[in-house]
Amino acid sequence: MSEPRIIAFSPPDISQREIDAVVEVLRSGWLTTGPVTRAFEREIAAYCGAEAAVCLSSATAGLELVLRLLGVGPGDEVITTAYTFAATCNVIRHTGASPVFVDIKEGEFHLCPTQVERALTEKTKVVIPVDFAGWPCDYDELKDVLTSRASLYRPAPGTLQESFDRVVLLSDAAHSFGATYKGKKVGSLADFTVFSFHAVKNLTTAEGGAVVFSGAGELSCQRVRRELMLLAMHGQSKDAMEKFRMGGWFYTIEVPGYKYNMTDIAAALGRAQLARYDGELLPKRQAIFDAYSEALAHEARIELPPFTDRRKTGSCHLYPIRVRGRDEGTRNSIIQKMAELGISTNVHFIPVLSHPAYLDFAHLRASIPNTFRTYESEISMPIYPSLTAGDVEYICDRLRSVLESI
């Protein structure tokens, strides 16, 4: 038996490159939104094969601003999944719209297109799927459903909803930066895509996110970008750098906006991470993912991630296993015993309807049985670039011993 180890769940991978980039901004005399953020936006858009990106303080901010941009509000419905972090649903409620929860596919983690089709009404304005664990949802299936039921779509007059001929597809891609679907990068597949750069994500800015998009019909990406930037910075007609140029003091408030901008400090960290992403960070995550799959391939007591669709590649943000034939209490005991052995695991996700803030929706639990069955058996294993093959072997050995003990 090897010496005990402490295995964290998902620490960031920060190299000297990131430290140098942040220090350079700290010494530059300009810390908030400026040239580094704008460069990061261009790089993200190019990486994703999209026309533009707007960097923000979080993915949550991005989801909300897209809904605000579209004029979603009271009386509208937004279809999404309860198998997600609450931010996906909170932003819907912030606008005054109603979240409509549909189930995930049986044996999978993603929003079920058939269930989405059944839930569409004349009140539906947006569908928000979630790319769970970095594995892309079924984008074409969802778009086919929305297109086939376009006759139901009722865009609100005088809003950007009128730029679309069907319900808008807004991807919560918080986990899936770098993933692909049918050879295209996530970020180029939905009408709007939102990424997270939170501290636990594959690519981090400590806190941050981005909205990625292209033009749609007569709606230019330049207009979308301008309106998102207005919403993100109090509705000011000038950004921070323009305002602080000599003689550039005058500005107007064009809309009552928010304070959701990304700083150049955060963007510097993100740019350094992006420079390492495809060549280093993503391959290392894939190697750890594959090592788990190999080590656990013959473990009959668990189900491996169902990420086998060859049309897709994932970002390996999570390694989610499911414990066969066990209830939620047993799953919780496994997590606790692993923690006692110094190994941090997690659960993704506690269904939104389980939270006190969503008690008004608790009666819908019976309508999404796959969501709750999946939650009750799911355990997310540690996965990050600095884990070694030896660490994976150690973790899997301890997992087997815990499974045998319960």
C-alpha positions, -999 to 999 in steps of 0.1 A, spaced: 0 0 0 15 33 -11 18 63 12 -14 84 18 -18 114 -5 -40 145 -5 -58 147 -38 -76 180 -44 -107 181 -67 -99 208 -93 -71 233 -85 -61 258 -112 -30 252 -134 -9 284 -132 25 286 -148 51 313 -148 36 324 -181 4 334 -164 22 351 -135 43 372 -159 13 382 -180 -6 394 -149 25 413 -136 29 430 -169 -6 444 -166 0 454 -130 30 474 -141 13 489 -172 -7 516 -153 -40 502 -167 -58 475 -148 -95 475 -158 -112 467 -191 -88 478 -219 -65 465 -246 -57 432 -230 -94 424 -226 -101 434 -262 -72 412 -274 -86 382 -254 -120 387 -269 -106 386 -304 -86 354 -296 -116 337 -281 -138 344 -311 -111 332 -335 -105 300 -314 -142 292 -315 -148 301 -352 -172 328 -343 -174 364 -354 -171 381 -320 -169 377 -282 -176 399 -252 -157 391 -220 -175 396 -187 -172 391 -150 -188 356 -151 -208 332 -173 -238 340 -151 -235 376 -163 -232 364 -199 -264 343 -197 -284 371 -181 -272 398 -205 -281 377 -235 -317 373 -221 -318 411 -214 -304 418 -249 -333 398 -264 -359 415 -243 -369 384 -224 -391 393 -195 -424 387 -176 -448 364 -195 -421 347 -214 -409 311 -210 -373 298 -212 -368 260 -215 -338 245 -197 -327 216 -175 -328 212 -138 -296 191 -141 -273 222 -138 -259 247 -114 -285 272 -103 -270 301 -123 -285 287 -155 -320 291 -140 -315 321 -117 -308 343 -147 -342 334 -162 -359 344 -130 -339 376 -128 -356 388 -160 -391 380 -147 -395 351 -172 -405 316 -162 -381 287 -164 -396 255 -179 -378 224 -168 -375 194 -190 -358 161 -184 -324 149 -195 -320 119 -218 -321 85 -201 -286 73 -193 -271 106 -203 -266 141 -188 -280 164 -215 -313 181 -223 -336 158 -242 -347 173 -276 -379 153 -276 -389 167 -242 -380 202 -254 -403 198 -284 -432 189 -261 -425 219 -239 -425 245 -266 -454 270 -265 -461 304 -280 -446 319 -248 -412 302 -254 -385 326 -263 -352 308 -256 -339 273 -250 -308 269 -228 -291 235 -230 -261 227 -208 -229 211 -221 -224 189 -191 -189 180 -180 -175 196 -212 -194 171 -235 -215 190 -261 -252 187 -262 -271 175 -293 -270 209 -311 -284 198 -344 -312 178 -329 -322 209 -308 -320 232 -338 -341 208 -359 -367 208 -332 -368 246 -329 -369 249 -367 -397 224 -371 -418 242 -345 -410 277 -358 -447 284 -363 -451 286 -325 -425 314 -322 -440 348 -312 -412 373 -310 -420 404 -289 -424 435 -311 -396 460 -309 -370 435 -295 -341 417 -310 -363 385 -308 -376 397 -342 -342 390 -357 -348 353 -353 -374 331 -371 -375 305 -344 -369 302 -306 -333 313 -298 -307 287 -288 -285 300 -260 -258 275 -250 -246 273 -214 -212 260 -223 -196 268 -190 -178 235 -191 -171 230 -227 -145 255 -240 -125 237 -266 -151 209 -272 -163 201 -307 -195 189 -324 -193 175 -359 -159 191 -364 -170 226 -352 -159 242 -320 -185 249 -293 -190 287 -297 -200 284 -333 -230 261 -330 -257 280 -311 -271 315 -316 -253 326 -285 -227 306 -264 -216 314 -229 -184 301 -214 -172 302 -178 -136 311 -168 -142 305 -131 -113 293 -110 -122 256 -113 -127 257 -151 -103 243 -177 -93 278 -187 -95 304 -159 -94 341 -154 -101 335 -116 -136 349 -122 -149 356 -156 -168 344 -187 -175 353 -223 -205 355 -247 -196 343 -282 -217 349 -312 -220 356 -349 -245 376 -369 -280 363 -375 -299 374 -406 -301 412 -405 -288 413 -369 -251 421 -372 -225 409 -347 -214 446 -344 -248 455 -331 -249 426 -307 -214 434 -295 -222 471 -289 -254 464 -271 -238 437 -249 -210 461 -240 -235 488 -232 -254 465 -208 -221 453 -192 -208 488 -184 -237 508 -169 -250 516 -204 -222 541 -209 -216 553 -245 -178 551 -239 -157 523 -225 -132 530 -196 -103 538 -219 -122 561 -241 -135 580 -211 -101 585 -195 -83 597 -226 -73 633 -224 -104 654 -231 -127 624 -234 -146 629 -202 -181 633 -217 -203 603 -220 -240 594 -220 -259 566 -203 -279 550 -231 -295 522 -211 -297 515 -174 -270 488 -176 -251 466 -152 -215 463 -140 -203 430 -155 -171 439 -173 -138 419 -172 -106 435 -161 -73 435 -180 -58 417 -151 -82 388 -155 -79 389 -193 -41 386 -190 -45 354 -170 -69 341 -196 -47 349 -226 -18 331 -210 -41 301 -203 -54 302 -239 -19 301 -253 -13 269 -234 -47 254 -239 -46 232 -270 -10 223 -267 -8 215 -230 -39 219 -208 -64 201 -229 -42 171 -238 -33 166 -202 -69 166 -192 -77 141 -220 -48 118 -208 -63 118 -172 -98 112 -185 -85 82 -206 -65 69 -176 -96 68 -155 -115 50 -183 -88 24 -186 -84 19 -149 -122 15 -143 -131 -3 -175 -138 -36 -157 -153 -22 -125 -189 -36 -126 -201 -15 -97 -199 18 -116 -209 33 -149 -183 52 -169 -192 86 -185 -214 79 -215 -193 101 -238 -189 78 -268 -205 97 -297 -178 100 -323 -193 132 -337 -182 149 -305 -150 157 -286 -151 169 -250 -131 193 -230 -127 167 -202 -139 192 -176 -153 165 -153 -150 127 -150 -185 118 -139 -191 82 -128 -224 67 -116 -226 40 -89 -248 11 -99 -277 -1 -78 -270 22 -49 -292 50 -33 -283 86 -27 -273 78 9 -248 52 -2 -234 76 -28 -229 102 -1 -211 76 21 -187 68 -7 -179 105 -11 -173 108 27 -151 77 28 -130 90 -1 -126 123 18 -114 105 49 -88 89 26 -77 124 15 -94 123 -19 -118 151 -28 -147 141 -51 -178 161 -59 -214 158 -72 -226 175 -104 -253 186 -100 -278 189 -72 -309 194 -93 -321 229 -91 -356 219 -79 -340 205 -48 -329 239 -35 -350 260 -11 -351 289 -36 -370 266 -60 -396 251 -37 -423 266 -59 -411 242 -86 -407 211 -64 -440 196 -76 -424 192 -110 -399 166 -97 -420 136 -109 -418 150 -145 -380 148 -146 -372 113 -132 -339 109 -152 -326 140 -136 -330 128 -101 -320 92 -108 -287 105 -123 -281 129 -95 -286 102 -68 -258 80 -83 -233 105 -97 -198 112 -84 -173 135 -101 -137 123 -98 -107 147 -95 -94 158 -129 -68 185 -137 -36 188 -156 -12 182 -128 -27 148 -118 -4 120 -128 -12 85 -140 1 73 -106 -25 96 -89 -53 81 -110 -42 46 -101 -41 56 -65 -76 72 -66 -91 42 -84 -76 17 -59 -91 37 -30 -124 39 -48 -125 1 -52 -117 -4 -16 -145 20 -6 -170 2 -29 -161 -31 -13 -166 -17 22 -202 -6 17 
